[in-house]
């Protein structure tokens, strides 16, 4: 199941885009070729393995035959010994005298050894002290080893005899007597270990004599351990027979393991260097080859200076290489399996694999000779993980920054917004976000692989679109707190400041002015992207970038629209409610509204991007017109033939026109070049008020015709609103409404662009 899922993941990685389906034929041929190559290698490997297995089985059979022959010969010897005893007269007596003599000789030899033991031990201590003064050469090392081996054998024989004696009461006393020997052995082992740990420096320093002495000692100990192991096996298999032979009961009794310690010292010497390289690698991952120079220097020193000084059977160069390679493998795998590994470190390790094998080839090793593979042949998986590390880093950064924005936005504490060099409000994380994306783009580019970069850019596109959507939802949710009465209006100004800052952020992303040498964040991002991807992906990325650019425009516009809607929901809630009621005729509601508009524009023109200021003014004009026309539904709205509603409509429209038309003449806007909005489109939209007045003042019989003209010009005119206008007439009757609805069934209009009447319900 896991293999199937892995295959699906790899296939999904290869066929990530619809255009990749064109690769299927190529991929099929490539995989068929690789499969044939793998099958051929497997056949060769299987053949070699069968030959090795057959050879091993033959060796086992030969060994079994040899063991059986030895067993038969020993049985013959035992039989001859038994027969010889019967052939010699008085053999039991002779044998007894012989045993007594042999035992006496052994006791005499043991007594001499025990008596001289302390003096010989002191001599060893003196030799060790002399070597302490010259640890680089240790001239007494061989002599010490020879003498120490003799003392060890004396102790082993004495302890073996006391254990086989009928009276073992002196065993503890004997153990205490030999205690000093253990201290000397430890002292010698320390000297030998120091030499082993400095073996490569000794070779590099040309101290060949020391290396040879060390090799002779370890080789001798290896032979001794082999003899002990054979003796233990013989005693285990032929205990009764083995006990009869003195050669099987004398000499060393325990494995000393110097060869194993020698091999461990190779690893112990290399490990601190790996640790030191790791510290530097974590700080500067791209300098890994430099930090691993010692590795190849060591192996080269072994190849050139140590091979001729060691026993050939040790194959010392291969031994060192195998140990070093295993350590390198374990060190790299430890890092790539670390979930906290950063993308630069991952990339450095991926690149290192090829460089490592190239350097090992120069030392004379083929890749197949170095097992296991230094990265477990996980390069493709690691490339995918490297890409995922960058994606994960991008997602985590985006999440953290938006969480900070969300917290600041919802709490709306003072000093949570910045001003750019022009004084425009901005959020604090926008620059950090694009800086992070640029850094991660560089990290993806360092891989030198288009598929890695493309996968990272896909994640960035998703993250940027998600950020746009999250901002819009958060703006909508927070604005509802002010729009729904009775709502606490405290903090609304700070909320409006945030709306302006968010809108400015969106313009900063797309604000390109090549003449001034100024590019928006998105364009700079696009220029960083294009050199790293394929031409096919560039075409798709252009679509994504255009979509993002539209999203920035939409979000900026949405913030301004929300800003304006809050003005009407909060500032003008009671003012708009008085339109077209008896109170309307005696007050200057339109003037109060335009005065409030003027205050807002004065306050925000210096902190709002000029392109957004144009949108703000257009939104104010549109929203005022929509609320003005929608006011026919106000409670108490009524147009009586006797009331001067026509003149009042005209006065309101002129007041609004005067405000919007004179914005061009304001010194704070015109001198700074901030005001670029055209008044003509605003005036054109407000012509709909004239259509409304005509519908109100027309005779009952002419109302249907006025509606038809209205509908022809504004195809999206809503019947619900028309009915509300008619019901506001003091002479309304159902016949008037029926006539209009009948005319609506007769009128045919072509759909076109939306007009302002689509928003008037």
HELIX and SHEET records of a PDB file:
HELIX    1   1 UNK A    2  UNK A   14  1                                  13    
HELIX    2   2 UNK A   18  UNK A   23  5                                   6    
HELIX    3   3 UNK A   24  UNK A   87  1                                  64    
HELIX    4   4 UNK A   91  UNK A  132  1                                  42    
HELIX    5   5 UNK A  141  UNK A  164  1                                  24    
HELIX    6   6 UNK A  171  UNK A  177  1                                   7    
HELIX    7   7 UNK A  179  UNK A  197  1                                  19    
HELIX    8   8 UNK A  199  UNK A  204  1                                   6    
HELIX    9   9 UNK A  208  UNK A  237  1                                  30    
HELIX   10  10 UNK A  239  UNK A  242  1                                   4    
HELIX   11  11 UNK A  246  UNK A  248  5                                   3    
HELIX   12  12 UNK A  258  UNK A  283  1                                  26    
HELIX   13  13 UNK A  285  UNK A  287  5                                   3    
HELIX   14  14 UNK A  288  UNK A  291  1                                   4    
HELIX   15  15 UNK A  293  UNK A  301  1                                   9    
HELIX   16  16 UNK A  302  UNK A  306  3                                   5    
HELIX   17  17 UNK A  307  UNK A  309  5                                   3    
HELIX   18  18 UNK A  312  UNK A  314  5                                   3    
HELIX   19  19 UNK A  316  UNK A  336  1                                  21    
HELIX   20  20 UNK A  343  UNK A  362  1                                  20    
HELIX   21  21 UNK A  367  UNK A  369  5                                   3    
HELIX   22  22 UNK A  379  UNK A  411  1                                  33    
HELIX   23  23 UNK A  430  UNK A  446  1                                  17    
HELIX   24  24 UNK A  450  UNK A  483  1                                  34    
HELIX   25  25 UNK A  492  UNK A  510  1                                  19    
HELIX   26  26 UNK A  514  UNK A  516  5                                   3    
HELIX   27  27 UNK A  521  UNK A  530  1                                  10    
HELIX   28  28 UNK A  535  UNK A  566  1                                  32    
HELIX   29  29 UNK A  567  UNK A  571  3                                   5    
HELIX   30  30 UNK A  573  UNK A  577  1                                   5    
HELIX   31  31 UNK A  582  UNK A  586  5                                   5    
HELIX   32  32 UNK A  589  UNK A  604  1                                  16    
HELIX   33  33 UNK A  610  UNK A  630  1                                  21    
HELIX   34  34 UNK A  631  UNK A  633  5                                   3    
HELIX   35  35 UNK A  645  UNK A  661  1                                  17    
HELIX   36  36 UNK A  662  UNK A  665  5                                   4    
HELIX   37  37 UNK A  667  UNK A  670  1                                   4    
HELIX   38  38 UNK A  679  UNK A  685  1                                   7    
HELIX   39  39 UNK A  687  UNK A  697  1                                  11    
HELIX   40  40 UNK A  700  UNK A  702  5                                   3    
HELIX   41  41 UNK A  703  UNK A  713  1                                  11    
HELIX   42  42 UNK A  719  UNK A  727  1                                   9    
HELIX   43  43 UNK A  734  UNK A  746  1                                  13    
HELIX   44  44 UNK A  756  UNK A  759  5                                   4    
SHEET    1   A 2 UNK A 418  UNK A 419  0                                        
SHEET    2   A 2 UNK A 425  UNK A 426 -1                                        
END                                                                             
